[in-house]
Amino acid sequence: MVLSTYILDELRRVLPSLAHRHGLGPNDIDDLIDALSIQADLVEPESVAEPGLTDAADQPVLGTLISALRNGQAQTLVTGDKALLALRDRYPIRTPAEFWAVHGGL
């Protein structure tokens, strides 16, 4: 698993608003972010300006993928973000369900 500080910060920002879906409280979210930061390889996102991305907040996420690909640390980006998934014809991007179908039983 490869992440960037940007992605960890984004998780910390977004997860509280999704508490109704995942049931995590503030301390649980902090513990999750801490565990991810310890277990993941952290990379610095490449600076990208992908014109196909309408949300500027997605640029560093794509930059994290590109950095990880260049360093041989990752093979695909797993996301449910529709704007990023729209780029799957140019980048190795899969939904969580697609990733699980291929790698879940390993």
C-alpha positions as semicolon CSV with decimal commas, in nm:
position;residue;x (nm);y (nm);z (nm)
1;M;0,000;0,000;0,000
2;V;0,134;0,339;-0,100
3;L;-0,009;0,666;0,026
4;S;0,096;1,027;0,054
5;T;0,062;1,270;0,340
6;Y;-0,190;1,449;0,119
7;I;-0,412;1,138;0,106
8;L;-0,384;1,083;0,480
9;D;-0,481;1,445;0,543
10;E;-0,772;1,409;0,301
11;L;-0,892;1,099;0,488
12;R;-0,870;1,285;0,817
13;R;-1,077;1,567;0,667
14;V;-1,342;1,355;0,491
15;L;-1,398;1,057;0,721
16;P;-1,582;1,250;0,996
17;S;-1,849;1,355;0,747
18;L;-1,903;0,988;0,656
19;A;-1,946;0,864;1,014
20;H;-2,307;0,768;0,939
21;R;-2,170;0,514;0,687
22;H;-1,869;0,371;0,872
23;G;-1,952;0,436;1,238
24;L;-1,603;0,555;1,332
25;G;-1,566;0,819;1,599
26;P;-1,290;1,082;1,610
27;N;-1,053;0,860;1,811
28;D;-1,115;0,566;1,577
29;I;-1,037;0,784;1,277
30;D;-0,715;0,906;1,438
31;D;-0,617;0,543;1,510
32;L;-0,694;0,442;1,151
33;I;-0,486;0,727;1,007
34;D;-0,200;0,642;1,243
35;A;-0,212;0,274;1,143
36;L;-0,220;0,359;0,773
37;S;0,074;0,597;0,807
38;I;0,279;0,324;0,978
39;Q;0,186;0,041;0,742
40;A;0,194;0,228;0,410
41;D;0,489;0,342;0,207
42;L;0,461;0,720;0,190
43;V;0,556;0,901;-0,132
44;E;0,561;1,262;-0,236
45;P;0,298;1,318;-0,509
46;E;0,427;1,416;-0,852
47;S;0,312;1,756;-0,961
48;V;0,047;1,693;-1,227
49;A;-0,202;1,902;-1,416
50;E;-0,436;1,644;-1,565
51;P;-0,694;1,839;-1,766
52;G;-0,943;1,551;-1,733
53;L;-0,975;1,613;-1,359
54;T;-1,228;1,880;-1,274
55;D;-1,166;1,861;-0,898
56;A;-0,830;2,016;-0,810
57;A;-0,823;1,806;-0,492
58;D;-0,785;1,493;-0,709
59;Q;-0,463;1,614;-0,874
60;P;-0,238;1,516;-0,576
61;V;-0,411;1,178;-0,555
62;L;-0,326;1,113;-0,919
63;G;0,021;1,252;-0,848
64;T;0,060;0,994;-0,570
65;L;-0,021;0,717;-0,818
66;I;0,224;0,851;-1,075
67;S;0,500;0,881;-0,815
68;A;0,437;0,527;-0,689
69;L;0,432;0,390;-1,045
70;R;0,763;0,560;-1,131
71;N;0,924;0,418;-0,817
72;G;0,784;0,069;-0,878
73;Q;0,595;0,083;-0,550
74;A;0,242;0,038;-0,684
75;Q;0,057;-0,108;-0,980
76;T;-0,286;0,049;-0,948
77;L;-0,491;0,317;-0,775
78;V;-0,794;0,184;-0,589
79;T;-1,070;0,443;-0,556
80;G;-1,440;0,500;-0,574
81;D;-1,393;0,858;-0,692
82;K;-1,585;0,895;-1,019
83;A;-1,360;1,171;-1,156
84;L;-1,048;0,957;-1,105
85;L;-1,221;0,646;-1,242
86;A;-1,298;0,842;-1,559
87;L;-0,922;0,841;-1,627
88;R;-0,889;0,463;-1,618
89;D;-0,828;0,447;-1,992
90;R;-0,499;0,636;-1,935
91;Y;-0,399;0,521;-1,584
92;P;-0,424;0,192;-1,391
93;I;-0,725;0,278;-1,175
94;R;-0,976;0,027;-1,033
95;T;-1,277;0,038;-0,808
96;P;-1,248;-0,135;-0,469
97;A;-1,481;-0,410;-0,596
98;E;-1,264;-0,471;-0,904
99;F;-0,950;-0,483;-0,693
100;W;-1,111;-0,722;-0,445
101;A;-1,233;-0,950;-0,724
102;V;-0,875;-0,991;-0,846
103;H;-0,680;-0,983;-0,518
104;G;-0,929;-1,053;-0,239
105;G;-0,877;-1,425;-0,223
106;L;-0,499;-1,407;-0,211
